[in-house]
Amino acid sequence: MLTAVIRADGPARALAATFSALIPAVAEGFLGHAVVVDADGEGEVERLADATGATYVRAAVPESWHAGAAQARGDWLLLLSAGDILQPNWIQATERHLLLAPDRPALLPLSGVAAALKERAALSFGPRRLRAGLVVPKGLVLAGRLNAAPRRLSVRRERAVS
């Protein structure tokens, strides 16, 4: 079972956009749970998380991925920032990755040349930190670091205009 861990670092409408993109995965039974991590303690974000059945956690940004993973029910996590919109075929691409490379993290890269290059450079040349767009085993998130470079999937994620 896959759990979405969503860092709510913006307005509640960005979180709502991300939730709307996840509905097909819930309907197919691919996504079983969501955890919303909020650093600001925004009441509207907490109400939205509650209304969707997601677990709400309040944690500072540096600890947000770890705090969300600690509450996750699934063995694999999809890390997102509020406002991330996944392309329609993300379920099939992620499912295929989990079947073919079950021990390796994956990345649903940002769309757009500049954003994709910046993201690729950060993962290739910098420390392998956790970031939005990763599909990663829960244990690695709890450890706080990737053990290998993620495999880039063919589908992308976009940022909703807030």
C-alpha positions as CSV (number, residue, x, y, z in Angstrom):
1,M,0.0,0.0,0.0
2,L,1.2,3.5,-0.9
3,T,0.9,6.4,1.4
4,A,1.1,10.0,0.3
5,V,3.0,12.3,2.6
6,I,2.1,15.9,1.7
7,R,4.0,18.8,3.0
8,A,1.5,21.6,3.3
9,D,3.7,24.7,2.9
10,G,1.2,26.9,1.2
11,P,-2.5,27.9,1.1
12,A,-5.2,25.2,1.6
13,R,-6.3,25.6,-2.1
14,A,-2.9,24.2,-3.1
15,L,-3.5,21.2,-0.9
16,A,-6.9,20.8,-2.4
17,A,-5.4,20.7,-5.9
18,T,-3.0,17.9,-4.8
19,F,-5.8,15.9,-3.2
20,S,-7.9,16.2,-6.4
21,A,-5.1,14.6,-8.4
22,L,-4.9,11.7,-6.0
23,I,-8.5,10.7,-6.1
24,P,-8.1,8.2,-9.0
25,A,-5.4,6.4,-7.1
26,V,-7.6,6.1,-4.0
27,A,-10.5,4.9,-6.2
28,E,-8.2,2.2,-7.7
29,G,-7.0,1.1,-4.3
30,F,-3.4,2.0,-5.2
31,L,-3.2,4.9,-2.6
32,G,-4.4,3.8,0.8
33,H,-3.7,6.7,3.0
34,A,-2.5,10.3,3.2
35,V,-0.6,12.2,5.8
36,V,-0.6,16.0,5.7
37,V,2.3,17.7,7.5
38,D,1.8,21.3,8.3
39,A,4.5,23.6,9.7
40,D,2.3,26.6,10.1
41,G,-0.6,25.1,12.0
42,E,-3.0,26.5,9.5
43,G,-6.6,25.8,10.6
44,E,-7.9,25.5,7.1
45,V,-5.3,22.9,6.2
46,E,-6.2,20.9,9.2
47,R,-9.9,21.0,8.4
48,L,-9.2,19.9,4.8
49,A,-7.0,17.0,5.9
50,D,-9.8,15.9,8.3
51,A,-12.4,16.2,5.6
52,T,-10.5,14.0,3.3
53,G,-9.7,11.4,5.9
54,A,-6.0,12.2,5.9
55,T,-3.9,12.1,9.1
56,Y,-2.8,15.6,10.1
57,V,0.6,16.2,11.7
58,R,2.1,19.5,12.8
59,A,5.9,19.5,12.4
60,A,8.7,22.0,11.4
61,V,10.0,21.8,7.8
62,P,13.3,20.0,8.6
63,E,11.4,17.2,10.3
64,S,8.3,17.1,8.1
65,W,9.1,14.1,5.9
66,H,10.2,12.1,9.0
67,A,7.1,13.1,11.0
68,G,4.8,12.2,8.1
69,A,6.6,8.8,7.6
70,A,6.1,8.0,11.2
71,Q,2.4,8.3,10.8
72,A,2.2,6.5,7.4
73,R,0.5,3.1,7.1
74,G,2.1,2.0,3.9
75,D,5.5,0.5,3.3
76,W,6.1,2.9,0.3
77,L,5.7,6.7,0.5
78,L,4.9,9.2,-2.2
79,L,6.4,12.6,-1.0
80,L,4.6,15.6,-2.3
81,S,4.3,19.3,-1.7
82,A,0.9,20.9,-1.5
83,G,0.2,22.1,-5.1
84,D,1.9,19.1,-6.8
85,I,-0.4,17.7,-9.6
86,L,0.6,14.3,-11.0
87,Q,0.1,13.5,-14.7
88,P,-2.7,11.1,-15.4
89,N,-0.6,8.0,-16.0
90,W,1.4,8.3,-12.8
91,I,-0.3,5.3,-11.2
92,Q,0.7,2.9,-13.9
93,A,4.3,4.3,-14.1
94,T,4.7,4.0,-10.3
95,E,3.1,0.6,-10.1
96,R,5.4,-0.7,-12.9
97,H,8.5,0.7,-11.0
98,L,7.4,-1.0,-7.8
99,L,7.1,-4.3,-9.6
100,L,10.4,-4.0,-11.6
101,A,12.7,-2.3,-9.1
102,P,11.2,-2.8,-5.7
103,D,14.3,-1.8,-3.8
104,R,15.1,1.5,-5.6
105,P,13.4,4.9,-5.0
106,A,11.8,6.6,-7.9
107,L,11.2,10.3,-8.9
108,L,8.2,11.8,-10.5
109,P,10.1,14.8,-11.9
110,L,8.8,18.3,-12.2
111,S,7.6,19.4,-15.7
112,G,9.5,22.1,-17.4
113,V,13.1,22.2,-18.5
114,A,14.5,24.5,-15.9
115,A,12.7,22.9,-13.0
116,A,13.7,19.4,-14.1
117,L,17.3,20.3,-14.6
118,K,17.5,22.0,-11.2
119,E,15.9,18.9,-9.6
120,R,18.2,16.5,-11.5
121,A,21.4,18.5,-10.5
122,A,20.3,18.5,-6.8
123,L,19.9,14.7,-6.8
124,S,23.0,14.0,-8.9
125,F,25.6,16.3,-7.4
126,G,24.3,17.2,-3.9
127,P,23.5,15.0,-0.9
128,R,20.7,12.6,-1.6
129,R,18.1,14.4,0.5
130,L,14.4,13.7,0.6
131,R,12.3,15.9,-1.6
132,A,8.9,16.2,-3.1
133,G,8.2,13.9,-6.1
134,L,10.0,10.8,-4.6
135,V,8.4,7.4,-4.3
136,V,10.5,5.8,-1.6
137,P,10.4,3.0,1.0
138,K,9.2,4.2,4.4
139,G,12.4,3.0,6.1
140,L,14.6,5.3,4.0
141,V,12.4,8.3,4.9
142,L,12.7,7.4,8.6
143,A,16.5,7.1,8.1
144,G,16.4,10.6,6.5
145,R,18.4,9.9,3.4
146,L,18.3,8.0,0.1
147,N,20.8,5.2,-0.3
148,A,20.8,5.4,-4.1
149,A,19.9,7.9,-6.8
150,P,16.2,7.5,-7.7
151,R,15.1,6.2,-11.0
152,R,13.3,9.0,-13.0
153,L,9.9,7.9,-14.1
154,S,8.4,8.9,-17.5
155,V,5.5,10.8,-16.0
156,R,5.8,14.3,-14.5
157,R,4.3,16.4,-11.8
158,E,3.3,20.0,-12.2
159,R,2.9,22.8,-9.7
160,A,-0.6,24.3,-9.4
161,V,-0.8,28.0,-9.7
162,S,-1.7,29.4,-6.3
